[in-house]
Amino acid sequence: MIAETYRALFLHPEQDEDDFSALLPVMGPSPPALIRAATTFAGARAIAVYRLAEASSWPEAAAFLYQETVPGTIRDGESLEQVALPDD
């Protein structure tokens, strides 16, 4: 039986931002390759991109490492978006 939700840990090594976590729905047999989080940068809407870093506790938990912040918004006003990449 697969869990319905998992704990996503968002890590910011060497950054001034705090690490945080969120409870997200399990979308498949493996964790998403990326999670995009709505944020702001210099007063404008932006997306913080987190790449999967560790998933040995899947489907209970997975850790995602901050990669970059890019301009943009997440669809439908969501605050987090899970992204599976074709090569995953």
N, C-alpha and C positions, 0 to 999 in steps of 0.2 A: 504494500500500500504506500503510495507516494503522498508526502505531506502536501497540504493545500497552500501553505505559506512558508516562507523562509526568512531568516534574519540576514539582511544585507549590511555588511560593515563597510563604511566609506572611510578610507584612510588618506591622510594628507601628510606624509613624511616630508620633512624639510619645508613645510608651509606654515604660515601664521594662522591658518584656519584650524578649527577643532575637528577631530574625528567624530563621526556620528553613525547611527544605524537606523534602519527602517525595516518594517515587516512588509514583505512584498509577496504577491501571489506567485506560486510555482507555475511556470508557463510551459515546461517540457521536461524531458528526462535529464537535461544538463542545464547548468546555470547560463544566464545570458553572457555574451562576450563583453558587452558594454552596458552601462547604465548612464543615461543622460539626466541631469538634474537641473531644473529651472533655477536661475540665480540672477544676479545683477553684476555688472562691471562698469564702473565709472558712471553710474546712474542709468545705464541702458540694460535692457533685457539681454540675457546671455544664457548659455548652456554650459554647465560643468560636466566634463566627460570623464567617466571612471571606467577603467579596464579591469576585467577579471584578473585577480592576482592569486587567489587560493580558494579551492573548493573541496578540500578533503572531507569536509563535514556535510557535503551536499546530500540530501535536499534540506537539511536543517539550517545550514548557514553557508555563506560565501563572502569572501572579502574582495573589495574592489579598490584599486589604487587610483588616486587622482592623476589624470593625464594632462588635461588642458581645459581652458575656458574659451569658448568660441561665441561669436554673435549669433543670436537666433532665439527662437521660442520652441517650446514643446507643444505638440498638437493638442487641441481641445482643452487647453488650460491646465493640463496635468502638471504635477510637480516632479514626477519621476517617470522615465520611460525606459523599459527594458528592450535591448536590441540584440538579436541573435545575428551573427554574421555568417554568410554562406560557407566560409571555410572552417567553421567551428563544428 
